[in-house]
């Protein structure tokens, strides 16, 4: 009899407990409870690598509120140089050496077989630390993403930069990323810049610019092609327009500094003449410090070196523009506008010289 009562109690408890659990709607099942800090939803958020020992310490993926209409899981993996495709020419890596890439993946936090593919229009912002990277004249901070469709790196210009970070706004959330400093004289611009310009301005517009450049070269510098005054006037008009537009962008950047770097106007000859003086004075200061101050044969020579070094610094300070400050505030967009301004100005001046020198005779 006692055994029968015990069995009855056990069966009753087994029936009551599941029924109690099924009838509790106050705490619905949250499928995202285990996603943790790697998930970002409609409210926005960020995922960062906070481990100081991680090669990508400080890397962060950020999403503004409203950019995503549902939750997605963000994964940031580390690819070594052995699992990273060959780096672009002229790129100095984020630790002065090429040490790998960030493998970015956005996935659905769901059981296998039930995962939905994220849309191509998934907007996000990627921030990298600059670590010890410094940008010298003739160099610029850049990012590269690997395009598996064409099996090569594609150049990406930063959308924002601070003294310690660079940030890019992108929709490319399933690829490898790397960053660093690139020497503009060593980069293969046909391979890396052209795709960026096509994305920014459209393949048709960029092709027209390239064709106009080629036409200008052919018409102005290759006399054997038979230059016509009509074509030359057309080319000059095109490039004068591009020059004026890029000049507006350059001047706007300078004006935005509000005089923080003294008087700096890259559209004047004085700026570049003094910039040559600035380079020469810095080189002189380096020589003085190396041969007289640090390695002077005696105290008198070292004292003379210190005095001359101070004089050199004073001459640099008396220049109209604080070049170190000015180039420190220049971003990739400014360099692009400046390069376009300089190139088109040179072409227009070459055409004008061809007119004025009598090299090409056209009716007035």
Buried (B, 14 or more C-beta within 10 A) or exposed (E): EEEEEEEEEEEEEEEEEEEEEEEEEEEEEEEEEEBEEBBBBEEEBBBBBEEEEEBBEBBBBBBBEEBBEEBBBBEBEBBEEEEBBEBBEBBBBBBEEBBBBBBBEBBBBBEEEEEEEBEEEBEBBBBBBBBEBEBEEEBBBBBBBBBEEEEBBBBBBBBEBEEEBBBBBBEBBBBBBBBBBBBBEEBEEEBBBBBBBBEEEEEEEBBEBBEBBEBBBBBBEEEEEEBEEEBBEBBBEBBBEBBEBBBEBBBEBBEEBEEEBBBBBBBEEEBEEBBEBBEEBBEBBEEBBEEBBEEBEEEEBBEBBBEBBEBBEEBBEEBEBBBEEBBEBBBBEBBBBBBBBBBBBEBBEBBEEBBEEEEBEEEE
